[in-house]
Amino acid sequence: MTSKVKPRKKRTSGPSHRLVPRRGSGHTRPLAPGLEGRTPLATSSSVLDKATLFDMSLLAHVGDAVIATDPDLKIQAWNAGAEAMYGWRASEVVGRHVSEILRSEFTPEQRAEALETLRTKGQVRVEVRTHHKDGRPIEVEGVSIVLRGQDGEISGYVAVNRDVTERRRAEERLRSQEARFRALIEGSADALVLLDRDGEATYVSPSVERILGFSPRELERTGLRLDLLHPDDRTLFQGDLQESFAKPRQPVRATYRVRHRNGSWRWVEASITNLLDNPVVEAIVCHVQDVTERAEAAERQTASESRYRLLFDANPVPMWVFDRETLVFLDVNEAAIRHYGFSREEFLEMTLADIRPAEDVPPLWETQRAVLGGMLTLEESGRGIRRHRKKDGTVIEVEFAENPISLQGRRAVLVTINDITERRRAETAAEEQRALAEALRDTAAALNTTLEYDEVLDRILQNVGKVVEYDTVDIMLLESGVARIVRTLGFERFGISSVDAQRMEFPLGQFQNLRQIAESGHGRAVSDTIAPSGWVRLPGFEWVRSYVGAPIRVQERVIGFLNASSIRPGFYREAHAQKLQAFADQAAVALDNSRLYREVRRSRERLELLSHQLMEVQESERRSIARELHDEIGQVLTGLKLTLEMATSDPGGRTSMHLEEAVAAVNDLMDRVSGLILDLRPSMLDDLGLVPSLLGHFDRFTGQTGVRVHFEHRGMEARLPSAVETALYRIVQEALTNVARHSGVRQAHVHAWSDGETVGVQVEDMGTGFDLHGAVAEPSHSGLSGMRERAALLGGRLDIDTSPGAGTRLAALLPLTASIERREAERTI
Amino acid sequence: MIRVVLADDHPVLRQGLRSLLEREPDLSVIGEAGDGREALDQVRNLRPDVLVVDLMMPGLGGLEVVRQVRSQNRAPQVVVLSMYSNESYVQEALQAGARGYVLKKATSADLVSAIRTVAVGSRYLSPPLSEEAIQSYRERSRPTSDAYALLTAREREVLHLAAEGRSSGEIARRLTVSPRTVEMHRSNLMRKLGLQNQSQLVRFAIQRGLIPLDG
């Protein structure tokens, strides 16, 4: 036998030899299976007959070379397989030494070792290169056994050799491929680890060092290194390994934290595939990728996610996220829940439409349809103002900001809300205030363009609409506790003429609202006249369903009212009262100005008239005096002169008689002059005061007119200011003259009284009376205006109470002190 | 001999009077004055028995002179000369302390009689004037003690109704006048009666028996 034993084991100790497919496993047929494990054949020591060879050939595989030798290794048998493999015919080789023919490349030591093994163990396996007859090498794998005779002596050897040249070549190719493969693996950033059944690393690719800092050598063959795994991940890993055992060839993917040599933790993503049943691999293949960067990024992502939650949930500003396509709420924060009153659950079942006021919903869906239909592209993010509806129905105005985000894999929009309702309200209020101020300014301008009282009244009505809307509006003036309408607008619509309205009287005692306005000095609204409010429902005024009124105040005194009415219940509120009040104050200023103007103009007119009258009176008195002086004094004087001439020139001794005539003429003159003087100016008034002067006048008056005067007085003992006495004297004188002229009766009552502060006189008759308005309209008539003027000049007043057939009562009241004078002057306004 | 001082602002009149009086043996004009002040001086210095003074004088008037003269000790009797026959003046002059009142148009004999009469402490009035007339004047010029008399018929009606507690509106309807007129009557009658308020008005009405007190 020349077979050699190859040092196989050495090769198995290479670091990657396991990656090479093991010889004799699977893809090659078993080598002489009949021989393997056989005990050495017991044959006759010298004979290897054909039968034995045949027998062995059967045992061997077709194509294998079966060679039998004698104990001296001389060929005894050479089958067809051997002929085919080596190119030698059996006839050529029988009897020749096997080494001559096979020319195997054993070293002498290998040959000796193989023989020794063969002899001691009965068989030997060899792998060796032999040569063909033509000299080309043939790689063979062979089994040799010992044949022993019955005596136990070696009778020969049989070798079954198989040509494995092709396989060797393939193996060579494979080896070079493996090198490339290994280079790829080892050059990769990812690491590859092969584990055996026990989880021990049998191969670790160099990339591991980049990932974990350990060299492959430090990790190979060191048992299951659970200690390298993060404690939290160990169970996970073992579970994954179990799973991998259970499901061969199916990769199990997982991420673990693995300790770096420097103690830090690295995130790795492992793909574990059980290829233990793969004869080529026979390992659990772990493909390991360093995902620390990614994991940390993911962790940062998670952190930012929780930051987002914090910002979102704890944000005091209402926020939500809604689905871009369905408009369904996807998330909503606490502030929004609090602000809108919906619970989170309610929110998450609603769409944006549910928080819109009904009228704002159709536009929302329209827009949405357009967006979904691709007809409209929404700005990715936006801000603006819109109206929302809370759960309780309150509509609020909000400022929103929208930002697109992705939530739960959907296109969503993050919305932040700022409720600006209050701000808007404040702005609206400011706007209203400004509008009111402008209206008032316009009103003031309009009102102040005229001083004509009637025009001012008209303009007040025309301008009320600038501050308060109304169906009707009217102005009332207040006198002695009774309000009367002086101007109306819009009443005709309700069948009430302006004339009818002006006939109505509103005693404050009966009209609680007016009284309250007058007493408080502030405007007042009766929102609904049906509701209990002290509202007096007048027949014909049932259409007034809402009312607002304001006092017209002049120097804290209420001189009238400005009233607005609406047919709509609930139309007016306190705010209207305030506005109307502001307007009424403007109106009051204008009214007061025009009233003062009117007073000034009237008194100027009266003064003009009076001075005109005075001049006329003066002129007529002068004429009268001149006439009397001429007619009476002049005539008498002429007569007196003649009488005296006669007395001096009459020699007949009738001097005495002439002088007596003269004395009589002088007495006559004195009477006439005395009367003349009294008419011009009753000096008695200066000397004796009012009552004696009046008494004197009554005497003369009765003497001249036949009208008897009944006189009563009280509190008139003290002397009065000269101007007051004169005025009262003249007023009584004038009034009595009127009685005599117009009353038709022969009696008059005159009263005078004083309480120290004021003094009054009153002249009354029970005669025909007269139409006061007619008389006043004709100011020069009856001297009424003159009397009135005298009273007014002293801060007093003159009242005349008369009507046709009802007699006449004329009373003058004058103040006696300065302060009273002023108060009384105001009273006449 | 009655010693007389003449006070008149017209020298011509004084001269006439002096010549008139000096014709009388029992009268002696011891001084003249042209105005009131001078008259007082003459009276103080000359101590006449009778002062004849014109009522109308510039400055200190005749009536004032009379008052001041009469307030002195051993005052002279005073005769007032006046062109007015009006009772008011007579009354005023007599009240001031004058004993005689003589009209200027009276005869000179009248003045002489007056001087002689007052000199013995009696009163003298020129013939058209009489004590009777003065008396009736006094009655008329005396103020009424009954304030109610001052009220007019309308005011009395208003007073009655107001005392019954009726409002101005009610009274106005009753009397078919405006409430404003009623207010005017009311304020006038309150003034005339010197009343301040409604309760005083009611009290007045009760005191006068204007409203019955039931029970």
Interface residues (C-beta under 8 A of the other chain):
Chain A: E479 S480 G481 V482 E505 P507 G509 Q510 N667 M670 D671 S674 S683 M684 D687 L688 V691 P692 S693 L695 G696 D699 F711 E712 H713 R714 G715 M716 E717 H749 H751 W753 D755 T758 G760 Q762 E764 D799 D801 R809 A811 L813
Chain B: L55 M56 G61 L63 M83 Y84 N86 E87 S88 Y89 Q91 E92 K104 K105 Y137 R140 S141 P143 T144 A147 A149 L150 L151 T152 A153 R154 S167 S168 G169 P179 R180 T181 E183 M184 N188 R191 K192 G194
